[in-house]
Amino acid sequence: MGRARAGVRLGADRLEDWRTPPAPVRAPGKLKHRKEGHANGRVKEVLGKWSVDHSQLLIGHRFASGAHSRLFHGIYNEQPVAVKFIRQPDDEEDAELAAQLEKQFSTEVTTLSRLNHPRGFYICAIKKLVGACSSPPAFCVITEFLSGGSLGAFLHKLDHKALPLDKIISISLDIARGMAYIHSQGVVHRDVKPDNIIFDEEFSAKIVDFGVACEEEHCDPLANDTGTFRWMAPEMMKHKAYGRKVDVYSFGLILWQMFSGTIPYEELNPFQAAFAVFDKNVRPKIPTSCPAPVRLLIEQCWASHPEKRPDFCQIVQILEKFKTVLDRDGTLDNMPSSICQETHDHKNWLAHWVQKLKHSHIMSSVVTSHHSVSSPFQTVLIRSATTCNFSYFLSSFFLRKERLAQLAIALLHLHHGSVLFQYTKCEYISC
């Protein structure tokens, strides 16, 4: 397998990387300037925290490149790393591109920094930030080195052949778990595709390239630097309001791609593919070899209406059931397709019971007053809960660390309470 592309945004040097046409320009206002000032302050804070000790950095040979970036093997603090250099164009007339490249650098380092666990625990399905530095017109991002290559390159080498079912489920679980954590932190990736899924030496999949990610509450429907057409959700193409479900749509296409062995809409160029999706509501034909339960999951993920797509926490639960049945029976053919729909409906059911639990003696014993919040970690359970839309209830409380276990146990007393707990227990253990 080839070397990892490390998920770097290589610029628009390939047809696949051309983005949507420029969106209408909106008049700048005071709010925009305040946001930009806040963002710049956050970038400076992140760069200060993740500053690079150049005496500990050794740069090796280049293994990938693009229009405005170069990737090198490196050693930092005696650990193998990937070193990405981004250089703004020298042409002063191309100020728009220069600003876009700087924005992508800032977005990537701030997002990767944000996704690091506040106590050093790092979600294994997301590429780890090691360091960053800024010296315009050059920028540098140092991350862990992943030697296994990208999912895109791996599928390309299969030459239109499907992956084994157990590999598909395993890779999909890695991606879904990583995305569930990303969404729990209020981040939308916006460019989930096989080239941005990289394997480590143990063939575990990791999510990379956060250059166009954004906070969900600040998703800009008029942005023109988001996503890649073949994996882009229709609401993004139409410049409509969108949120985390655009990543679920892209995941559905990745899942399909692992069964088909081809890129979506292979017979069309990217612009034709985009038109077919948002104007004709076209979707790729699912291979007959795809088990019925997986077929239903794919169709739910790429549903036209975002609200009909499952959350990633639900997708993880479905895939874990697939894995259990596959390990036991060696097939999913005898598994009812309705399992996907049942899990999709659990969210509203569980939310109803969590709301009732709010007024019970169990909840009163685990919820504390608004004072004594000394660490961002104390709200990590609340952040994770947003993945399953429980934030409308939990966000009104502050939880002390010693009460997190009790809250989790109380939820586990509910039928299917593990829907919430299983995505927070790893963070709780690191308390």
Protein Blocks (a to p, Z undefined) as FASTA:
>chain_A
ZZdeklpaebjfbfklpccdddddddddfklmmmmmmmmmmmmmmmmmmpccfklpccdd
dfbdcfkbccddddeehiacddddddddfblklmmlmmmmmmmmmmmmmmmmmmpcfklp
acfkbccdfbdcdddfbdcddddddfkbpfklmmmmnnopacdfklmmmmmmmmmmmmmm
mmmnopafklacfklpccdfkopacdehjllgccfklccfkbcbecjfklpcfklmnopa
cdfklmmmmmmmmmmmmmnopaehklpcfklmmmmmmmnopacdddfklcfklmmmmmmm
mgmblklpccfklmmmmmmmmmmmmmmnopaklpcfklmmmmmmmmmmmmmmmmmmmmmm
klmmmpccfehiabfklmmmmmmmmmnopmmmmmmpccdfklmmmmmmmmmmpghklmmm
mmmmmmmmmZZ
